Amino acid sequence: MDLKGKTAIITGASSGIGAETARQLHRKGVRLVLTGQREANLRAVAEQCGSDSGGSDSGGSDSGAADSAGAVIVVADITDPGTPARLLEEALTATGRCDIVFNNAGILAAGPIEDIDIDAVCRMMRVNVEAAVRMAYVAVKHFKRTGGGYLISTSSVLGTKVGLNSGAYSATKFAIEALSESLRMELAGTDIRVSCVEPGLVMTDIHRDWEVHPRELRGMTKVLEPEDVARCVVFMLEQPAHVAMPRLMITPAEDAI
Ligand SMILES: NC(=O)c1ccc[n+]([C@@H]2O[C@H](COP(=O)([O-])OP(=O)(O)OC[C@H]3O[C@@H](n4cnc5c(N)ncnc54)[C@H](OP(=O)(O)O)[C@@H]3O)[C@@H](O)[C@H]2O)c1
C-alpha cells in the first residue's frame, strides 16, 4: 500500500507502541485519528505528528479534544461500546476516508492465582477482547463498503504461546489471533487485509505499576523499543496488494521464549 494520503485510526495511541506508530505513519503522510484516555498524552503525540513535513490535516472531535497541529484526537474509553463507531465517524468527517485501523489498545493483568486481582483481569478482558472485537467489526464492515483496507491488531508473543502467571493475558491475545485468522480467511480474495503483530517484551507504560520490571525479572539486558514494533506495522502496511502477511512476530534477540 502507498501510505501517503491514507487515513489511520490508532487505538491506544497515548503511549508506547500506538504513539510511536502514529509518529512513523505521520512521517509516511498518513492522516491520523488517535484515541486513548490520557488527553495530555494524546495532545503531545498529535503535536509531534504535526511538527514535521508529513501529510496530516488538522481535525476536530466531538469530545472537544481536537489538537491544533496534526491529527484528530478522541479522548474515550475503548470499552464504551459506542467508541469504535465514533472513531470511524471522526475519520470520515475529518478526512473523508478510513483505510487503516490499528487495533492496539491493551492492558496487562498478570500474577499467581493467590495474588491476581480478578476485577483487573475482567477489565483486561473487556479492553483486550471485547473492545478489540467491536473495533475489528466496525473496521471490516467499513472496508467491505469501500472495497479495501487494512486491520492490524496488536497481539503478542503470548498470543501464540503461554507463560507462567499470564494465562488470562495470553487468553486475550489468543482470542485476537483467532478472530484475525478467521477474518483473514473470510476476506481472502478481497482487498481487505487482516493481520496481527506479535511483540515480545517492549519498554512501554504497560508495566509501569510493576514493582519489578519483567526485563529484570527475566534477566534481560536489551528488550524491544516501541520503534521496533512500529517499524513492523509500517512494513506490513507497505506490502504490495498481492501479499498477505497474517502475522509478524518480533522478539528481543536475547529472549529464549
Ligand atoms: N509492552 C509489551 O511488552 C507488549 C508486548 C506484546 C504486546 N503488547 C501489546 O501492545 C499493545 C500496546 O501496549 P503498549 O505496550 O504500547 O503499552 P502502553 O504504552 O501502556 O499502551 C497501551 C495503550 O492502550 C490504551 N488503553 C488502555 N486501556 C484503555 C481504555 N480502557 N480505553 C482506551 N484506551 C485504553 C492506553 O491509553 P490510556 O492509558 O490513555 O487509556 C495506551 O494508549 C497492547 O495491546 C499490549 O497488550 C505489549
Ligand as a Chemical Component Dictionary entry (heavy atoms), coordinates in Angstrom:
data_LIG
# 
_chem_comp.id                   LIG 
_chem_comp.type                 NON-POLYMER 
_chem_comp.pdbx_formal_charge   0 
_chem_comp.three_letter_code    LIG 
# 
loop_
_chem_comp_atom.comp_id 
_chem_comp_atom.atom_id 
_chem_comp_atom.alt_atom_id 
_chem_comp_atom.type_symbol 
_chem_comp_atom.charge 
_chem_comp_atom.model_Cartn_x 
_chem_comp_atom.model_Cartn_y 
_chem_comp_atom.model_Cartn_z 
_chem_comp_atom.pdbx_ordinal 
LIG N1  N1  N 0  4.854  -3.753 26.118 1  
LIG C1  C1  C 0  4.932  -5.059 25.846 2  
LIG O1  O1  O 0  5.849  -5.767 26.312 3  
LIG C2  C2  C 0  3.924  -5.696 24.920 4  
LIG C3  C3  C 0  4.227  -6.940 24.348 5  
LIG C4  C4  C 0  3.299  -7.541 23.500 6  
LIG C5  C5  C 0  2.108  -6.901 23.225 7  
LIG N2  N2  N 1  1.824  -5.698 23.795 8  
LIG C6  C6  C 0  0.534  -5.069 23.453 9  
LIG O2  O2  O 0  0.810  -3.827 22.853 10 
LIG C7  C7  C 0  -0.357 -3.005 22.932 11 
LIG C8  C8  C 0  0.047  -1.588 23.308 12 
LIG O3  O3  O 0  0.606  -1.610 24.612 13 
LIG P1  P1  P 0  1.960  -0.859 24.996 14 
LIG O4  O4  O 0  2.944  -1.891 25.348 15 
LIG O5  O5  O -1 2.292  0.158  23.967 16 
LIG O6  O6  O 0  1.540  -0.196 26.391 17 
LIG P2  P2  P 0  1.017  1.256  26.772 18 
LIG O7  O7  O 0  2.068  2.254  26.496 19 
LIG O8  O8  O 0  0.511  1.128  28.173 20 
LIG O9  O9  O 0  -0.183 1.486  25.768 21 
LIG C9  C9  C 0  -1.470 0.957  25.995 22 
LIG C10 C10 C 0  -2.473 1.860  25.317 23 
LIG O10 O10 O 0  -3.794 1.306  25.471 24 
LIG C11 C11 C 0  -4.653 2.365  25.890 25 
LIG N3  N3  N 0  -5.765 1.877  26.697 26 
LIG C12 C12 C 0  -5.718 1.014  27.738 27 
LIG N4  N4  N 0  -6.951 0.893  28.274 28 
LIG C13 C13 C 0  -7.775 1.697  27.570 29 
LIG C14 C14 C 0  -9.157 2.007  27.647 30 
LIG N5  N5  N 0  -9.965 1.448  28.564 31 
LIG N6  N6  N 0  -9.666 2.893  26.771 32 
LIG C15 C15 C 0  -8.879 3.471  25.845 33 
LIG N7  N7  N 0  -7.566 3.216  25.713 34 
LIG C16 C16 C 0  -7.026 2.334  26.563 35 
LIG C17 C17 C 0  -3.765 3.278  26.704 36 
LIG O11 O11 O 0  -4.334 4.569  26.714 37 
LIG P3  P3  P 0  -4.822 5.331  28.049 38 
LIG O12 O12 O 0  -3.985 4.859  29.189 39 
LIG O13 O13 O 0  -4.631 6.769  27.699 40 
LIG O14 O14 O 0  -6.263 4.959  28.170 41 
LIG C18 C18 C 0  -2.489 3.257  25.904 42 
LIG O15 O15 O 0  -2.527 4.199  24.868 43 
LIG C19 C19 C 0  -1.284 -3.689 23.942 44 
LIG O16 O16 O 0  -2.316 -4.358 23.238 45 
LIG C20 C20 C 0  -0.381 -4.713 24.609 46 
LIG O17 O17 O 0  -1.095 -5.829 25.093 47 
LIG C21 C21 C 0  2.707  -5.078 24.626 48 
# 
loop_
_chem_comp_bond.comp_id 
_chem_comp_bond.atom_id_1 
_chem_comp_bond.atom_id_2 
_chem_comp_bond.value_order 
_chem_comp_bond.pdbx_ordinal 
LIG N1  C1  SING 1  
LIG C1  O1  DOUB 2  
LIG C1  C2  SING 3  
LIG C2  C3  SING 4  
LIG C2  C21 DOUB 5  
LIG C3  C4  DOUB 6  
LIG C4  C5  SING 7  
LIG C5  N2  DOUB 8  
LIG N2  C6  SING 9  
LIG N2  C21 SING 10 
LIG C6  O2  SING 11 
LIG C6  C20 SING 12 
LIG O2  C7  SING 13 
LIG C7  C8  SING 14 
LIG C7  C19 SING 15 
LIG C8  O3  SING 16 
LIG O3  P1  SING 17 
LIG P1  O4  DOUB 18 
LIG P1  O5  SING 19 
LIG P1  O6  SING 20 
LIG O6  P2  SING 21 
LIG P2  O7  DOUB 22 
LIG P2  O8  SING 23 
LIG P2  O9  SING 24 
LIG O9  C9  SING 25 
LIG C9  C10 SING 26 
LIG C10 O10 SING 27 
LIG C10 C18 SING 28 
LIG O10 C11 SING 29 
LIG C11 N3  SING 30 
LIG C11 C17 SING 31 
LIG N3  C12 SING 32 
LIG N3  C16 SING 33 
LIG C12 N4  DOUB 34 
LIG N4  C13 SING 35 
LIG C13 C14 SING 36 
LIG C13 C16 DOUB 37 
LIG C14 N5  SING 38 
LIG C14 N6  DOUB 39 
LIG N6  C15 SING 40 
LIG C15 N7  DOUB 41 
LIG N7  C16 SING 42 
LIG C17 O11 SING 43 
LIG C17 C18 SING 44 
LIG O11 P3  SING 45 
LIG P3  O12 DOUB 46 
LIG P3  O13 SING 47 
LIG P3  O14 SING 48 
LIG C18 O15 SING 49 
LIG C19 O16 SING 50 
LIG C19 C20 SING 51 
LIG C20 O17 SING 52 
# 
